[in-house]
Amino acid sequence: MSEVYHALGLNMHQPPGNLLHLHNSSERWEARQILWCYDRPTRMLEGYEDVARLHMSFSGTLLKQLEDPAVRETFHDVVDIEDFLNRYRHSNIEFVGTGLYHPVYPLTPAADWDAHTEWWIGLGRHLLGRESFQGFWPPEMGFCMEMIPMLKRHGYRYVLVDSWYIKPRREMRWEELRYRPYIARYDGKEIIVVPRDRELSDAQESGLDPGWFQHEVYERTKWCDFPALVTTWTDGENGGWFRTTDTDAGFWGYFYRRILDRYREGTLGFTPVHISEFIDRYPPSEEVEVHRGAWNTGHHWGGDFTQWTGSLLQKKGWDEVRNASNYYRQVKKIFDRRHMETGDREEIRHLILRAYDHILAAETSCNFYWGSRWVHRSFDALEQAYHLLDTAVDLLSAKKKTAGRKEF
């Protein structure tokens, strides 16, 4: 048996405006519990900085709320948001990038991928205090090979994928498929793909005993004749397992600290590691392909995206997202060709940019996750986008007429 390493990750995400929405509803208590989940990690890692190796992703929709002065003021008696963000900035947590509005990338127009990815990087640098991000967490683990060139353009070194979708080029044992990074190539670009163990991650999310986990990792890797990387990744604020206020219970007190204690004692059997550290030490050389898919949800296995596309209204919502994205590009193309006074140009540019922000917001995965119940949120955002784009077109037409040229 070779060395065994464990990379643990937590995904933090809230739908746009959800914290204030919960506060203004009968579920105010839930907003408080969620915010404590963001305040807790660095506190629970105090005294374990030498052995803890944690990864975290923060969706852009969550970071926008944590930056919002209204959110900070509303919850100032619950947590000091700037204080816990400052603790994150000075921690050794390996933050990974993601998409600005938490889109399911394979379902989202590819022309919008760069904006989601680049705009998140700017926000992440500002709030999390990192100049660069080596890893990428695809929202809902929605990944396809076509994303690789885009991820490389933005400087990403590795991407998390679900272990079920690894397609090897040779016959492999199941533990080989799950417990080592690989290289994936598309259109002349390559990236490292890191498989996430689906079953162990399910256990991490629902609640698990540290002894059981220790035994399970051993059983799953005992035939590995290579340095094994066991990667588990889940949401980090859903359910009482993460939200309990008892510091000796739940994920942090009952599970994670006990794992670290056993590592210190030399009885754990595997080593906590950052993914970047592992691939520095054991660079992958074998190439695989990755099937298009997402992570499993409560009712669906993820490979067909049924969670986000299963109803007629969900399908109609995606059609309208594509139509609006195309319309934005048509208007922007006209704008880019025009020459006008600086003031007029800035006014129209601002309208188009605001419209595009609404289109990206319409692509939030949460709008499509709950069957047909939240699709109206996408339609509402698209309606605002169309209004702004139509206003920009009217202004462009007026400027063209004023200049004495034929209307387009």
C-alpha positions as CSV (number, residue, x, y, z in Angstrom):
1,M,0.0,0.0,0.0
2,S,1.4,3.4,-1.0
3,E,0.9,6.7,0.7
4,V,-2.7,7.9,1.1
5,Y,-3.7,11.6,1.1
6,H,-7.0,13.3,1.8
7,A,-8.2,16.6,0.2
8,L,-11.3,18.0,1.9
9,G,-13.4,20.8,0.4
10,L,-16.5,22.8,1.3
11,N,-18.6,24.7,-1.1
12,M,-20.3,27.8,0.3
13,H,-23.2,29.2,-1.7
14,Q,-26.4,31.3,-1.3
15,P,-28.9,32.2,-4.1
16,P,-28.9,36.0,-4.9
17,G,-30.4,38.0,-2.1
18,N,-31.2,34.9,0.0
19,L,-29.8,36.1,3.3
20,L,-31.9,39.3,3.4
21,H,-34.9,37.3,2.1
22,L,-34.6,34.8,5.0
23,H,-34.1,37.7,7.5
24,N,-37.4,39.3,6.3
25,S,-39.3,36.1,6.5
26,S,-40.4,33.7,9.2
27,E,-37.1,31.9,8.7
28,R,-34.8,34.6,10.2
29,W,-33.2,31.9,12.4
30,E,-32.0,30.1,9.3
31,A,-30.1,33.2,8.0
32,R,-28.3,33.4,11.4
33,Q,-27.3,29.7,11.3
34,I,-26.0,30.1,7.8
35,L,-23.9,33.1,8.6
36,W,-22.4,31.2,11.6
37,C,-21.3,28.6,9.1
38,Y,-19.2,31.2,7.4
39,D,-17.8,32.6,10.6
40,R,-17.0,29.2,12.1
41,P,-14.3,27.6,9.9
42,T,-11.3,29.7,10.8
43,R,-12.4,29.6,14.5
44,M,-12.5,25.8,14.5
45,L,-9.1,25.6,12.8
46,E,-7.4,27.6,15.6
47,G,-4.7,25.5,17.0
48,Y,-4.7,23.2,14.0
49,E,-3.0,25.4,11.5
50,D,0.0,23.1,11.2
51,V,-2.1,20.0,10.2
52,A,-5.4,21.4,8.7
53,R,-5.5,21.4,4.9
54,L,-8.9,22.7,3.9
55,H,-10.3,23.9,0.5
56,M,-13.2,26.2,0.2
57,S,-15.2,27.7,-2.7
58,F,-17.4,30.8,-2.3
59,S,-20.0,31.4,-5.0
60,G,-20.0,34.9,-6.5
61,T,-23.7,35.3,-5.4
62,L,-22.6,34.7,-1.8
63,L,-19.6,37.0,-2.0
64,K,-21.8,39.7,-3.4
65,Q,-24.0,39.4,-0.4
66,L,-21.1,39.4,2.1
67,E,-19.9,42.6,0.4
68,D,-23.3,44.3,0.6
69,P,-23.5,47.0,3.2
70,A,-27.2,46.2,3.8
71,V,-26.3,42.6,4.6
72,R,-23.5,43.7,6.9
73,E,-25.7,46.1,8.8
74,T,-28.7,43.8,9.0
75,F,-26.6,41.0,10.6
76,H,-24.1,43.1,12.6
77,D,-25.5,41.6,15.8
78,V,-25.0,38.0,14.4
79,V,-21.5,38.1,12.9
80,D,-18.9,40.6,11.9
81,I,-18.6,39.8,8.2
82,E,-15.5,41.9,7.6
83,D,-13.8,40.3,10.6
84,F,-14.3,36.7,9.3
85,L,-13.3,37.7,5.8
86,N,-10.1,39.1,7.2
87,R,-9.5,35.8,9.0
88,Y,-10.0,34.0,5.8
89,R,-7.5,36.3,4.1
90,H,-4.8,35.4,6.6
91,S,-5.6,31.6,6.8
92,N,-3.9,28.8,5.0
93,I,-7.1,27.6,3.4
94,E,-6.8,26.9,-0.3
95,F,-9.6,28.8,-2.0
96,V,-10.7,27.7,-5.4
97,G,-12.4,29.7,-8.0
98,T,-15.9,29.2,-9.4
99,G,-18.6,31.1,-11.4
100,L,-19.9,34.6,-10.6
101,Y,-23.6,33.7,-10.6
102,H,-23.2,30.0,-9.9
103,P,-24.1,28.8,-13.4
104,V,-24.3,25.2,-14.5
105,Y,-21.6,25.8,-17.2
106,P,-22.6,23.0,-19.6
107,L,-26.2,24.3,-19.7
108,T,-25.2,28.0,-20.0
109,P,-24.3,29.7,-23.3
110,A,-20.6,29.2,-23.8
111,A,-20.2,32.8,-24.8
112,D,-21.0,33.7,-21.2
113,W,-18.5,31.4,-19.6
114,D,-15.6,33.9,-19.7
115,A,-17.7,36.6,-17.9
116,H,-18.8,34.3,-15.1
117,T,-15.2,33.1,-14.6
118,E,-13.3,36.4,-14.9
119,W,-15.8,38.5,-12.9
120,W,-15.6,35.9,-10.0
121,I,-11.8,36.2,-10.0
122,G,-12.0,39.9,-9.5
123,L,-14.4,39.5,-6.6
124,G,-12.5,36.6,-5.1
125,R,-9.2,38.5,-5.1
126,H,-10.9,41.5,-3.4
127,L,-12.7,39.6,-0.7
128,L,-10.6,36.5,-0.1
129,G,-7.2,38.1,-0.4
130,R,-5.6,35.8,-2.9
131,E,-3.8,37.0,-6.1
132,S,-4.5,33.8,-7.9
133,F,-6.5,30.6,-7.7
134,Q,-5.1,27.3,-8.8
135,G,-8.2,25.2,-8.6
136,F,-11.7,25.6,-10.0
137,W,-15.0,24.3,-8.5
138,P,-17.6,24.0,-11.3
139,P,-21.0,25.1,-9.7
140,E,-23.1,22.0,-9.2
141,M,-20.0,20.1,-10.4
142,G,-21.4,20.8,-13.9
143,F,-18.4,20.1,-16.2
144,C,-17.7,19.4,-19.8
145,M,-14.5,19.1,-21.8
146,E,-15.3,22.2,-23.8
147,M,-14.6,24.3,-20.6
148,I,-10.9,23.4,-20.6
149,P,-9.6,26.2,-22.9
150,M,-11.7,28.7,-21.0
151,L,-10.3,27.6,-17.7
152,K,-6.8,27.8,-19.0
153,R,-7.3,31.3,-20.3
154,H,-8.1,32.4,-16.7
155,G,-5.0,30.7,-15.2
156,Y,-6.6,27.6,-13.6
157,R,-4.3,24.6,-13.0
158,Y,-6.8,22.0,-11.9
159,V,-10.6,21.4,-11.9
160,L,-12.7,19.2,-9.6
161,V,-14.9,16.6,-11.4
162,D,-17.2,13.9,-10.2
163,S,-15.4,10.5,-10.2
164,W,-18.3,8.8,-12.0
165,Y,-17.5,10.7,-15.2
166,I,-13.9,9.8,-15.7
167,K,-13.4,8.0,-19.0
168,P,-10.0,6.2,-19.1
169,R,-8.0,5.4,-22.2
170,R,-7.0,2.0,-20.8
171,E,-8.6,-0.5,-18.5
172,M,-8.3,0.6,-14.9
173,R,-9.3,-0.7,-11.5
174,W,-12.0,1.4,-9.9
175,E,-9.6,2.8,-7.2
176,E,-7.3,4.0,-9.9
177,L,-10.2,6.0,-11.5
178,R,-11.1,7.7,-8.2
179,Y,-7.9,8.3,-6.4
180,R,-5.4,10.1,-8.6
181,P,-5.4,13.3,-10.7
182,Y,-5.3,13.1,-14.5
183,I,-4.7,15.3,-17.5
184,A,-7.6,16.2,-19.8
185,R,-7.1,17.9,-23.1
186,Y,-9.5,19.7,-25.4
187,D,-8.8,21.8,-28.5
188,G,-5.1,21.8,-27.8
189,K,-5.4,22.9,-24.1
190,E,-4.9,20.8,-21.1
191,I,-5.8,20.9,-17.4
192,I,-5.5,18.6,-14.4
193,V,-8.8,17.0,-13.4
194,V,-9.2,15.9,-9.8
195,P,-11.9,13.3,-9.2
196,R,-14.2,13.7,-6.2
197,D,-15.3,10.5,-4.5
198,R,-19.1,10.6,-4.7
199,E,-20.0,8.1,-2.0
200,L,-17.5,9.5,0.6
201,S,-18.7,13.0,-0.2
202,D,-22.3,12.0,0.3
203,A,-21.3,10.7,3.8
204,Q,-19.4,13.9,4.5
205,E,-22.5,16.0,3.8
206,S,-25.0,13.9,5.7
207,G,-22.9,13.2,8.8
208,L,-20.3,10.5,9.5
209,D,-18.3,8.9,12.2
210,P,-14.5,9.7,12.1
211,G,-13.7,6.0,12.8
212,W,-16.0,4.8,10.0
213,F,-14.4,7.3,7.6
214,Q,-10.9,6.3,8.6
215,H,-11.7,2.6,8.0
216,E,-13.5,3.4,4.7
217,V,-10.5,5.3,3.3
218,Y,-8.3,2.4,4.2
219,E,-10.5,-0.1,2.6
220,R,-10.9,1.9,-0.6
221,T,-7.2,2.6,-1.1
222,K,-5.5,-0.6,0.3
223,W,-4.8,-1.9,-3.2
224,C,-3.4,1.4,-4.5
225,D,0.2,0.9,-5.8
226,F,0.5,4.7,-6.3
227,P,0.2,7.8,-4.0
228,A,-3.6,8.0,-3.6
229,L,-5.5,11.2,-3.3
230,V,-9.0,10.8,-1.8
231,T,-11.0,13.9,-2.4
232,T,-14.3,14.7,-0.6
233,W,-16.2,17.9,-1.3
234,T,-19.7,19.0,-0.2
235,D,-21.8,22.0,0.6
236,G,-20.6,23.5,3.9
237,E,-23.7,25.2,5.3
238,N,-26.6,22.9,4.6
239,G,-28.2,20.8,7.3
240,G,-27.8,20.6,11.1
241,W,-24.5,18.7,10.6
242,F,-22.9,21.9,9.6
243,R,-25.1,24.4,11.4
244,T,-25.0,23.1,15.0
245,T,-23.8,25.7,17.4
246,D,-22.2,23.0,19.7
247,T,-18.5,23.2,19.0
248,D,-18.0,19.6,20.1
249,A,-20.6,18.3,17.7
250,G,-21.3,18.3,14.0
251,F,-18.8,18.4,11.1
252,W,-16.2,20.5,12.9
253,G,-16.2,19.2,16.4
254,Y,-17.2,15.6,16.0
255,F,-15.6,14.8,12.7
256,Y,-12.9,17.2,11.4
257,R,-11.1,18.0,14.6
258,R,-11.0,14.3,15.6
259,I,-9.5,13.5,12.2
260,L,-6.8,16.0,12.8
261,D,-6.2,14.8,16.3
262,R,-5.7,11.3,15.0
263,Y,-3.3,12.5,12.4
264,R,-1.2,14.3,15.0
265,E,-1.2,11.1,17.1
266,G,0.0,9.1,14.1
267,T,-3.0,6.8,14.1
268,L,-5.0,8.2,11.1
269,G,-3.5,6.2,8.3
270,F,-3.7,9.1,5.7
271,T,-2.3,12.6,5.4
272,P,-4.4,15.8,5.0
273,V,-3.1,17.7,2.0
274,H,-3.9,20.6,-0.3
275,I,-4.5,19.6,-3.9
276,S,-1.9,22.0,-5.2
277,E,0.7,20.5,-2.8
278,F,-0.2,17.0,-4.0
279,I,0.1,17.7,-7.7
280,D,3.4,19.5,-7.1
281,R,4.7,16.4,-5.5
282,Y,3.0,13.9,-7.8
283,P,2.4,15.5,-11.2
284,P,-0.1,13.5,-13.2
285,S,1.0,12.1,-16.6
286,E,-1.9,9.9,-17.7
287,E,-4.7,11.4,-19.9
288,V,-8.4,10.8,-19.6
289,E,-11.6,12.2,-20.9
290,V,-14.5,13.3,-18.7
291,H,-18.1,12.7,-19.6
292,R,-20.4,15.7,-19.4
293,G,-22.3,15.7,-16.1
294,A,-23.0,17.3,-12.7
295,W,-23.0,16.0,-9.2
296,N,-25.8,13.9,-7.8
297,T,-28.7,15.6,-6.1
298,G,-31.4,14.3,-3.8
299,H,-33.4,12.7,-6.7
300,H,-31.1,12.6,-9.7
301,W,-27.7,11.1,-10.5
302,G,-26.4,14.2,-12.4
303,G,-25.3,12.8,-15.7
304,D,-28.4,14.0,-17.6
305,F,-28.8,17.3,-15.7
306,T,-32.5,16.4,-15.1
307,Q,-32.4,18.4,-11.8
308,W,-32.1,21.6,-13.9
309,T,-33.8,20.7,-17.1
310,G,-36.6,18.2,-16.2
311,S,-39.7,20.3,-16.6
312,L,-41.2,22.1,-19.5
313,L,-40.8,25.4,-17.8
314,Q,-37.1,24.7,-17.0
315,K,-36.5,23.9,-20.7
316,K,-38.3,27.1,-21.7
317,G,-36.2,29.1,-19.2
318,W,-33.0,27.9,-20.8
319,D,-34.3,28.8,-24.3
320,E,-35.0,32.3,-23.1
321,V,-31.5,32.5,-21.5
322,R,-29.9,31.7,-24.9
323,N,-32.1,34.1,-26.7
324,A,-31.3,37.0,-24.3
325,S,-27.6,36.2,-24.5
326,N,-27.7,36.3,-28.3
327,Y,-29.6,39.6,-28.2
328,Y,-27.0,41.1,-25.9
329,R,-24.2,40.2,-28.3
330,Q,-26.1,41.7,-31.2
331,V,-26.6,45.0,-29.4
332,K,-23.0,45.1,-28.2
333,K,-21.7,44.5,-31.7
334,I,-23.7,47.5,-32.9
335,F,-22.4,49.6,-30.0
336,D,-18.8,48.6,-30.6
337,R,-19.1,49.7,-34.3
338,R,-20.4,53.2,-33.4
339,H,-18.4,56.3,-32.9
340,M,-20.1,58.9,-30.7
341,E,-19.5,61.5,-28.0
342,T,-17.8,60.2,-24.9
343,G,-20.8,61.1,-22.6
344,D,-23.3,59.3,-24.9
345,R,-21.0,56.3,-25.3
346,E,-20.6,55.9,-21.6
347,E,-24.4,56.1,-21.0
348,I,-25.2,53.4,-23.5
349,R,-22.2,51.3,-22.5
350,H,-23.5,51.3,-18.9
351,L,-27.0,50.2,-20.0
352,I,-25.5,47.3,-21.9
353,L,-23.3,46.3,-19.1
354,R,-26.2,46.3,-16.6
355,A,-28.3,44.3,-19.0
356,Y,-25.5,41.7,-19.3
357,D,-25.3,41.5,-15.5
358,H,-29.1,40.6,-15.4
359,I,-28.5,37.9,-18.1
360,L,-25.7,36.4,-16.0
361,A,-27.9,36.5,-12.9
362,A,-30.7,34.7,-14.9
363,E,-28.3,31.8,-15.4
364,T,-28.0,31.1,-11.6
365,S,-28.4,27.4,-11.1
366,C,-30.8,27.9,-8.2
367,N,-33.4,29.4,-10.7
368,F,-33.6,26.0,-12.3
369,Y,-32.8,23.6,-9.4
370,W,-36.3,23.6,-7.8
371,G,-38.3,22.2,-10.7
372,S,-40.5,25.0,-12.1
373,R,-40.8,26.9,-8.8
374,W,-38.0,29.4,-9.2
375,V,-37.8,29.7,-13.0
376,H,-39.8,32.9,-12.8
377,R,-36.7,34.5,-11.2
378,S,-34.8,33.9,-14.4
379,F,-37.6,35.4,-16.4
380,D,-37.7,38.4,-14.1
381,A,-34.0,39.0,-14.6
382,L,-34.3,38.6,-18.4
383,E,-37.2,41.0,-18.6
384,Q,-35.0,43.7,-16.9
385,A,-32.2,42.8,-19.4
386,Y,-34.4,43.2,-22.4
387,H,-35.7,46.6,-21.1
388,L,-32.1,47.9,-20.8
389,L,-31.0,46.5,-24.1
390,D,-34.1,47.9,-25.9
391,T,-33.3,51.3,-24.3
392,A,-29.8,51.1,-25.5
393,V,-31.0,50.3,-29.1
394,D,-33.3,53.3,-29.0
395,L,-30.5,55.6,-28.0
396,L,-28.2,54.1,-30.6
397,S,-30.9,54.7,-33.3
398,A,-31.4,58.3,-32.1
399,K,-27.7,59.0,-32.2
400,K,-27.5,57.6,-35.7
401,K,-30.4,59.8,-36.9
402,T,-28.9,62.8,-35.3
403,A,-25.7,62.1,-37.2
404,G,-27.6,62.2,-40.5
405,R,-27.2,58.5,-41.3
406,K,-29.8,55.8,-42.2
407,E,-31.4,54.0,-39.2
408,F,-30.4,50.4,-38.7
